[in-house]
Amino acid sequence: MKDFKAVRVVEVSVSFNEELIPVGRLAEKEHRIYFEYLSDFIDRGLELSPFMLPLREGVHTFDRSLFEGLAGVFNDSLPDGWGRLLLDRYIRSQGVQPSDFTPLDRLAYVGMDGPGALVYQPESVPAFHSDFATLDSIAEETGLVLRGEPSDVLAQMVSLNASSGGARPKVTIQVAEDREYCLRSDRYMKGYDSWMVKFPNTQDGLDAGAIEYVYALIARESGIDVPPSHLFSSHSGPGYFGVKRFDRQGHKRFHMHSVSGLVHTDYRYPSLDYTDLLDLTAALTRDVREVEKMYRLAVFNVLAHNRDDHAKNFSFLMSDDGEWKFSPAYDLTFAAGPGGEHSTMVAGEGRHISREHLVRLGEHANIPGHRMKEILEQTRSALSLWSSLAPQWGVKPEMTRMISQKLESFDR
């Protein structure tokens, strides 16, 4: 990066089945970002972001106070939290200040490897071969980065990060059916699927991965659509939580759009209610089954005390024919939430949510009373497994007891 020059124009394409379909062009001028669809893409009728970036001719631009002036659909491609920290550390090591790295520079770094099906050219991320031997060796390096200590393998870690968001360090690896893994972020490897593996951050205990794994098991018993998951072994704790990427299926990719990006809301500031999410699901998918999936997840998050249910932790997937579905659930774990409240309210309540609030939520979505009761009872039954599953998978006794008390406190 010695001769670093800011990217001024980025070509946006979408790739569902390896073929690149040109979408439009992003350009930056005088610190403002502009986007324009190609007329050929408009003719296809594929609405990649129907609410905030509808298919129409002309130039689109957005307020710089949100997403640094990007449309939400493109902001969804950018890393945040750990991913942004890692990239900033790397570009500093190359003599470039993060403040000089524009959103278009960051999208060029995402290139072909962002979440979903959007790709960005020119692709400026260098190709690095990973020399890591184990997940433990990656965990050691993430610890160095989190503590602000020097690391000689920042470039390799950037190459494995795959534009991930969230507070916890994570990497993309290739995992076989027998759960043997390869520490490479290749876009496709025959016999392997793309997985994300998380590591504890400075606020987590070593059993954070085990807690999230047990939550994934319980969520599946609750009837929630969750991707395949695994607890990969660790030399210093119960294991690292890994989950199969649901935006990839072999060569096939799905367009992915978060609620935050869809409706242009900053997920860091709680502003939504689950009634909004149910309405959004109905408007986007036009499928009552998808609406029920959202309701079921709301029930789970409330009863499971997952209060970090912010707008970026809900997403939708679009296939190459333009059909939208609610994505499989992700980031399901015990979380206290901002100020002890849910990031997303339930029928107007954020802290003291009762069965009555969940019933009102279901009524808003026209879910029959008997169906609401079945969902609530199935979720309660699944959560009763916590006290037996948690010790089995290595959750510390004190965490097991504390979470058990929280799970038992709902609607007493």
SULZICOR-V361338 format. One record per residue. N is the residue number from 1. RES is the residue in one letter. SS is DSSP state (H for helix, E for strand, L for the rest). PHI is phi in degrees with one decimal (NA if undefined). NEAR is the number of other ideal C-beta (glycine too) atoms within 12 Angstrom. Layout:
{{N	RES	SS	PHI	NEAR} {N	RES	SS	PHI	NEAR}}
This chain:
{{1	M	L	NA	22} {2	K	L	-58.4	7} {3	D	L	-106.4	8} {4	F	L	-59.4	20} {5	K	L	-131.0	17} {6	A	L	-60.5	26} {7	V	L	-75.7	29} {8	R	L	-105.4	23} {9	V	E	-135.6	25} {10	V	E	-128.9	38} {11	E	E	-87.2	29} {12	V	E	-103.8	43} {13	S	E	-132.6	34} {14	V	E	-126.6	40} {15	S	L	-130.8	31} {16	F	L	-90.0	33} {17	N	L	-138.3	19} {18	E	L	76.4	18} {19	E	L	-69.4	15} {20	L	L	-88.7	21} {21	I	E	-106.8	27} {22	P	E	-59.0	25} {23	V	E	-106.8	37} {24	G	E	175.7	38} {25	R	E	-134.6	27} {26	L	E	-100.0	42} {27	A	E	-141.4	26} {28	E	E	-116.9	28} {29	K	E	-146.3	16} {30	E	L	52.0	12} {31	H	L	65.7	17} {32	R	E	-125.3	22} {33	I	E	-106.3	36} {34	Y	E	-123.5	27} {35	F	E	-136.4	39} {36	E	E	-140.5	27} {37	Y	E	-71.2	34} {38	L	L	-77.3	21} {39	S	H	-62.4	16} {40	D	H	-63.8	16} {41	F	H	-73.0	27} {42	I	H	-58.5	21} {43	D	H	-65.2	13} {44	R	H	-69.8	21} {45	G	L	76.9	15} {46	L	L	-87.9	33} {47	E	L	-85.6	29} {48	L	L	-75.6	43} {49	S	L	-152.7	42} {50	P	L	-65.2	28} {51	F	L	-89.4	24} {52	M	L	-107.9	31} {53	L	L	-138.1	38} {54	P	L	-65.5	20} {55	L	L	-70.0	26} {56	R	L	-158.1	18} {57	E	L	-72.4	15} {58	G	L	103.2	15} {59	V	E	-94.3	19} {60	H	E	-105.6	29} {61	T	E	-145.5	23} {62	F	L	-134.2	27} {63	D	L	-60.6	17} {64	R	L	-72.6	17} {65	S	L	-74.0	10} {66	L	L	-126.5	24} {67	F	H	57.3	33} {68	E	H	54.4	28} {69	G	H	90.7	28} {70	L	L	-83.5	39} {71	A	L	-67.7	41} {72	G	H	-56.6	36} {73	V	H	-65.1	46} {74	F	H	-83.9	44} {75	N	H	-61.4	43} {76	D	L	-59.9	44} {77	S	L	-79.1	45} {78	L	L	-86.6	41} {79	P	L	-70.6	36} {80	D	L	-134.1	34} {81	G	L	55.9	28} {82	W	H	-59.4	33} {83	G	H	-61.0	37} {84	R	H	-70.7	30} {85	L	H	-57.5	33} {86	L	H	-64.3	42} {87	L	H	-64.8	39} {88	D	H	-62.8	29} {89	R	H	-62.1	32} {90	Y	H	-67.7	34} {91	I	H	-68.4	30} {92	R	H	-62.5	23} {93	S	H	-65.5	22} {94	Q	L	-99.4	23} {95	G	L	84.4	14} {96	V	L	-117.3	25} {97	Q	L	-81.9	16} {98	P	H	-54.5	23} {99	S	H	-65.3	13} {100	D	H	-89.9	19} {101	F	L	-93.7	31} {102	T	L	-79.7	35} {103	P	H	-55.9	37} {104	L	H	-70.3	38} {105	D	H	-59.8	36} {106	R	H	-68.7	40} {107	L	H	-65.5	48} {108	A	H	-63.8	37} {109	Y	H	-72.1	43} {110	V	H	-63.9	40} {111	G	L	56.6	33} {112	M	L	-91.1	32} {113	D	L	-111.2	38} {114	G	L	-78.8	43} {115	P	L	-66.3	43} {116	G	L	75.8	40} {117	A	L	-113.9	38} {118	L	E	-76.6	46} {119	V	E	-132.5	35} {120	Y	E	-131.1	41} {121	Q	E	-132.0	27} {122	P	L	-72.0	23} {123	E	L	-88.3	23} {124	S	L	-109.2	30} {125	V	L	-73.6	33} {126	P	L	-68.0	18} {127	A	L	-88.4	18} {128	F	L	-121.8	21} {129	H	L	-91.9	15} {130	S	L	-78.3	29} {131	D	L	-98.9	18} {132	F	L	-66.2	27} {133	A	L	-98.3	15} {134	T	L	-142.0	23} {135	L	H	-65.7	38} {136	D	H	-60.0	22} {137	S	H	-66.6	26} {138	I	H	-68.2	38} {139	A	H	-59.3	36} {140	E	H	-62.6	26} {141	E	H	-70.7	35} {142	T	H	-62.8	39} {143	G	H	-61.7	23} {144	L	H	-61.2	23} {145	V	H	-64.0	35} {146	L	H	-64.1	26} {147	R	L	-86.8	16} {148	G	L	76.9	13} {149	E	L	-89.1	14} {150	P	L	-62.8	13} {151	S	L	-137.2	27} {152	D	L	-89.9	15} {153	V	L	-124.4	30} {154	L	H	-58.0	28} {155	A	H	-62.4	27} {156	Q	H	-64.9	29} {157	M	H	-67.5	42} {158	V	H	-60.3	41} {159	S	H	-66.9	33} {160	L	H	-90.8	44} {161	N	H	-75.5	49} {162	A	L	56.3	40} {163	S	L	60.6	44} {164	S	L	-78.6	45} {165	G	L	-113.1	39} {166	G	L	91.3	34} {167	A	L	-79.2	31} {168	R	L	-83.3	37} {169	P	L	-59.2	42} {170	K	E	-155.9	44} {171	V	E	-136.9	44} {172	T	E	-100.3	41} {173	I	E	-132.3	40} {174	Q	E	-105.3	33} {175	V	E	-126.7	33} {176	A	E	-86.5	18} {177	E	L	-61.0	14} {178	D	L	-84.5	10} {179	R	L	74.2	23} {180	E	L	-68.9	18} {181	Y	E	-126.4	35} {182	C	E	-126.5	27} {183	L	L	-82.8	34} {184	R	L	-138.5	26} {185	S	L	-104.6	40} {186	D	L	-50.2	25} {187	R	L	-66.6	28} {188	Y	L	-157.8	23} {189	M	L	-129.3	23} {190	K	L	-59.9	12} {191	G	L	86.6	15} {192	Y	E	-127.8	27} {193	D	E	-117.6	35} {194	S	E	-83.2	38} {195	W	E	-125.0	40} {196	M	E	-107.9	43} {197	V	E	-121.3	46} {198	K	E	-105.2	44} {199	F	L	-126.2	44} {200	P	L	-63.4	33} {201	N	L	-95.5	24} {202	T	L	-68.5	19} {203	Q	L	-93.4	11} {204	D	L	-88.4	29} {205	G	L	-84.9	26} {206	L	L	-68.2	24} {207	D	L	-95.2	33} {208	A	H	-59.6	37} {209	G	H	-64.9	40} {210	A	H	-65.8	40} {211	I	H	-61.6	41} {212	E	H	-66.9	47} {213	Y	H	-66.2	37} {214	V	H	-63.6	41} {215	Y	H	-61.5	44} {216	A	H	-64.7	38} {217	L	H	-62.6	32} {218	I	H	-68.1	40} {219	A	H	-60.1	39} {220	R	H	-63.4	27} {221	E	H	-66.3	23} {222	S	L	-79.4	37} {223	G	L	91.5	25} {224	I	L	-86.4	36} {225	D	L	-77.4	26} {226	V	E	-123.1	32} {227	P	L	-69.6	30} {228	P	L	-55.9	22} {229	S	E	-136.2	38} {230	H	E	-157.7	33} {231	L	E	-103.1	32} {232	F	E	-77.0	33} {233	S	L	-63.6	24} {234	S	L	-138.4	29} {235	H	L	-82.5	15} {236	S	L	-127.2	21} {237	G	L	178.8	28} {238	P	L	-61.9	31} {239	G	L	151.3	33} {240	Y	E	-104.5	43} {241	F	E	-76.6	46} {242	G	E	-125.3	35} {243	V	E	-143.4	41} {244	K	E	-68.9	31} {245	R	L	-70.4	42} {246	F	L	-90.4	30} {247	D	L	-90.5	41} {248	R	E	-128.7	37} {249	Q	E	-146.9	21} {250	G	L	64.5	20} {251	H	L	-73.3	18} {252	K	E	-79.5	24} {253	R	E	-126.4	35} {254	F	L	-116.9	34} {255	H	E	-70.4	43} {256	M	E	-121.4	39} {257	H	E	-141.3	43} {258	S	E	-79.1	43} {259	V	H	-61.4	43} {260	S	H	-55.6	38} {261	G	H	-72.9	41} {262	L	H	-64.1	42} {263	V	H	-110.8	33} {264	H	L	55.7	30} {265	T	L	-129.7	30} {266	D	L	-77.4	25} {267	Y	L	-65.8	36} {268	R	L	-73.6	19} {269	Y	L	-119.1	16} {270	P	L	-55.9	29} {271	S	L	-146.9	22} {272	L	L	-110.8	34} {273	D	E	-118.8	29} {274	Y	H	-61.2	41} {275	T	H	-62.6	28} {276	D	H	-63.8	30} {277	L	H	-67.5	46} {278	L	H	-65.6	39} {279	D	H	-64.3	24} {280	L	H	-63.1	35} {281	T	H	-61.9	36} {282	A	H	-64.3	27} {283	A	H	-68.7	22} {284	L	H	-82.6	32} {285	T	H	-94.5	29} {286	R	L	53.5	17} {287	D	L	-141.5	18} {288	V	H	-64.0	19} {289	R	H	-68.0	19} {290	E	H	-70.5	30} {291	V	H	-62.5	32} {292	E	H	-65.1	30} {293	K	H	-60.6	34} {294	M	H	-64.9	44} {295	Y	H	-62.6	43} {296	R	H	-59.7	41} {297	L	H	-67.6	43} {298	A	H	-59.7	48} {299	V	H	-60.4	45} {300	F	H	-61.2	39} {301	N	H	-59.4	44} {302	V	H	-69.2	45} {303	L	H	-70.8	42} {304	A	L	-89.3	47} {305	H	L	59.0	34} {306	N	E	-96.8	41} {307	R	L	-94.5	31} {308	D	L	-88.8	35} {309	D	L	-94.1	41} {310	H	L	-84.9	37} {311	A	H	-67.1	35} {312	K	H	-91.5	40} {313	N	H	-96.1	32} {314	F	L	-130.3	44} {315	S	E	-140.5	41} {316	F	E	-125.2	42} {317	L	E	-116.6	37} {318	M	E	-119.9	32} {319	S	L	-86.9	24} {320	D	L	-69.5	22} {321	D	L	-98.0	15} {322	G	L	86.4	22} {323	E	L	-85.3	20} {324	W	E	-100.3	31} {325	K	E	-135.7	29} {326	F	E	-67.7	40} {327	S	L	-71.8	39} {328	P	L	-55.6	31} {329	A	E	-74.9	36} {330	Y	L	-148.7	41} {331	D	L	53.7	41} {332	L	L	-97.2	39} {333	T	L	-163.4	45} {334	F	L	-68.1	35} {335	A	E	-151.0	31} {336	A	L	-74.5	20} {337	G	L	81.1	27} {338	P	H	-68.2	21} {339	G	H	64.4	13} {340	G	H	81.0	17} {341	E	L	-112.5	23} {342	H	L	-69.5	37} {343	S	L	-65.3	37} {344	T	L	-113.4	42} {345	M	E	-72.9	32} {346	V	E	-119.8	40} {347	A	L	51.1	30} {348	G	L	90.7	21} {349	E	E	-115.1	22} {350	G	L	-111.7	27} {351	R	L	-113.0	21} {352	H	L	-98.0	20} {353	I	L	-87.0	36} {354	S	L	-117.0	21} {355	R	H	-58.5	26} {356	E	H	-60.4	19} {357	H	H	-64.0	31} {358	L	H	-67.8	37} {359	V	H	-66.3	28} {360	R	H	-61.4	26} {361	L	H	-63.9	40} {362	G	H	-64.5	34} {363	E	H	-63.5	19} {364	H	H	-59.1	27} {365	A	L	-93.6	34} {366	N	L	60.4	17} {367	I	L	-86.5	30} {368	P	L	-57.4	16} {369	G	H	-57.0	15} {370	H	H	-66.6	12} {371	R	H	-72.7	24} {372	M	H	-59.6	29} {373	K	H	-63.1	18} {374	E	H	-62.1	21} {375	I	H	-64.4	35} {376	L	H	-63.9	34} {377	E	H	-67.8	19} {378	Q	H	-64.6	25} {379	T	H	-67.0	36} {380	R	H	-58.3	27} {381	S	H	-61.7	17} {382	A	H	-65.3	32} {383	L	H	-68.0	39} {384	S	L	-66.5	22} {385	L	L	-77.6	26} {386	W	H	-53.3	39} {387	S	H	-64.1	23} {388	S	H	-94.8	17} {389	L	H	-75.8	30} {390	A	H	-58.8	33} {391	P	H	-64.1	23} {392	Q	H	-59.6	17} {393	W	L	-102.8	32} {394	G	L	95.1	28} {395	V	L	-70.9	37} {396	K	L	-60.8	21} {397	P	H	-55.6	15} {398	E	H	-66.9	14} {399	M	H	-71.2	29} {400	T	H	-59.0	28} {401	R	H	-66.8	17} {402	M	H	-62.8	23} {403	I	H	-67.1	35} {404	S	H	-56.9	26} {405	Q	H	-62.5	17} {406	K	H	-66.3	26} {407	L	H	-65.8	32} {408	E	H	-82.8	19} {409	S	L	-87.0	18} {410	F	L	-65.5	26} {411	D	L	54.8	18} {412	R	L	-68.2	10}}
